[in-house]
């Protein structure tokens, strides 16, 4: 038995009409896509919906995959966009913004108001605390810390400069630790990440 | 005071070069806010290290797999419903519209042309392509799909090169200086669409090679007729589109004849 086929090879086979190749792609990435959706959206049902949408979107867009980016990078982008779409539909949290953040009103970028103030007063575990991290920071943080993507890859996934990714990851870490109760200081006024443009 | 957020991420990662680290440490000496954030960021990293993966539902992606099988079998249709509220209602409506359009597509060209079926079956054993047809045409996905579906009913395609009025619009010749030799064009298609190792060539009979553009990219389009073999008529038309510069996949589509 030889080495496993590369994703790009499976894409090529599917485009030649081999549906088994697409099934292999789904099986290979099911776990990763679901967990990415789960950590971004914070809800198992939403995550399953977004993951389903992701695979349907991958299928639809696969003919547009040009192979100039790694398939995994491209698939992460499709996944994040599916989460973005679902999040927008749910209207529970501020919209994800990956580009042109400058025009986003200040109020939308501040820390979210927790649903349960008493919960936020105590110490949360990391998973629960992730929900309190502003979504644009959370996406970068999850990709970096839980999916082990390099900053360069995240920049491609989110289509933002690498300096912006690093800044978001840092702000996400700080927000997470504060939500976990690691910070004993009075919270600062909401502020916007000073996103460095390289 | 400005704060080097982007550098702080790398500092916490332990990934900064010596010079950058010195810059950050100099800043930290004077900035209490950043010192605290570094401590918080380290605490967050430590906490996230304990977060483990959650098993995905076993049927996740099944709807897409089923749709992929339908498409691979040449069955057009809308995406299968996932059983979730919201979009599946639209999917159902889309399926109805798609079915109606498909019916029109399949029925209209053949109204009153019953004898043409036998002729088409004969012509489906079309002569292999031996030349590259140069077109000054910028195809998009719909054009490629139209090219594939034009072979329905046999190889006497409505996009056939010598049928005036049915070729891709505004097609004009490409100067001979820019023409790609036939062997090179076929090799480019093979390189783009067949595995790097163990290549047995692309399946089916290559009946047409077109040099044109796809969404602005110089491209080679190959039209393949694929059948079950054993002398049976072809039943699938596949159009593969590769970049003529890098011989990479641009798109592909297929239709049943």
Interface residues (C-beta under 8 A of the other chain):
Chain A: X9 X11 X12 X13 X14 X15 X16 X17 X18 X19 X22 X23 X26 X27 X30 X31 X33 X34 X35 X38 X39 X44 X48 X49 X51 X52 X53 X55 X56 X58 X59 X60 X63 X64 X65 X66 X67 X68 X89 X125 X126 X127 X129 X141 X145 X146 X151 X163 X164 X166 X167 X169 X170 X171 X172 X173 X174 X176 X177 X178 X180 X182 X183 X185 X193 X194 X195 X196
Chain B: X2 X3 X4 X5 X6 X7 X8 X9 X10 X12 X36 X37 X40 X41 X43 X44 X45 X47 X48 X49 X50 X51 X53 X54 X55 X56 X57 X60 X61 X63 X64 X65 X67 X68 X69 X71 X72 X73 X79 X82 X84 X86 X87 X141 X193 X194 X195 X202 X203 X236 X238 X240 X248 X249 X250 X251 X252 X253 X254
